[in-house]
Amino acid sequence: MIIQICVGSSCHLKGSQRIVELFQKAVEENKLDDQITLAGSFCAGKCNREGVTVTVDDEIFAGLTEEKFPAFFEEKVLGKLKSEGVF
C-alpha cells in the first residue's frame, strides 16, 4: 500500500507535517513497515477548506485532520489491509 500525504503549500498550512507524523507513528505501532510506503506529494487538486489531502493507493481523500486521523487510519488503511488479507 502506498500512502501519499500532500505537502504542498495549502496542505502544509493545514498541518500536513502533523499528519505525516501521525502516519509514521501508526505504521510503526501496527508493525506495518513492510506493507505501507509513506510518501510526500504535491497538490492532488482536491484542496479543501479543512485538513490535508491524502492518497491511499489510487483513492484520494480530502480534509484529513489530526482529530479525524484515528478513524481514517482504522477504516481506510487497516480496513483495506484486512480486506486484502494482509493485516
Secondary structure in CASP SS format (residue, H / E / C, confidence):
PFRMAT SS
TARGET T0000
AUTHOR 0000-0000-0000
METHOD secondary structure of the structure
MODEL  1
M C 1.00
I E 1.00
I E 1.00
Q E 1.00
I E 1.00
C E 1.00
V C 1.00
G C 1.00
S H 1.00
S H 1.00
C H 1.00
H H 1.00
L H 1.00
K C 1.00
G C 1.00
S H 1.00
Q H 1.00
R H 1.00
I H 1.00
V H 1.00
E H 1.00
L H 1.00
F H 1.00
Q H 1.00
K H 1.00
A H 1.00
V H 1.00
E H 1.00
E H 1.00
N C 1.00
K C 1.00
L C 1.00
D C 1.00
D C 1.00
Q C 1.00
I C 1.00
T E 1.00
L E 1.00
A E 1.00
G E 1.00
S E 1.00
F C 1.00
C C 1.00
A C 1.00
G C 1.00
K C 1.00
C C 1.00
N C 1.00
R C 1.00
E C 1.00
G C 1.00
V E 1.00
T E 1.00
V E 1.00
T E 1.00
V E 1.00
D C 1.00
D C 1.00
E E 1.00
I E 1.00
F E 1.00
A E 1.00
G E 1.00
L E 1.00
T C 1.00
E C 1.00
E C 1.00
K C 1.00
F H 1.00
P H 1.00
A H 1.00
F H 1.00
F H 1.00
E H 1.00
E H 1.00
K H 1.00
V H 1.00
L H 1.00
G H 1.00
K H 1.00
L H 1.00
K H 1.00
S H 1.00
E C 1.00
G C 1.00
V C 1.00
F C 1.00
END
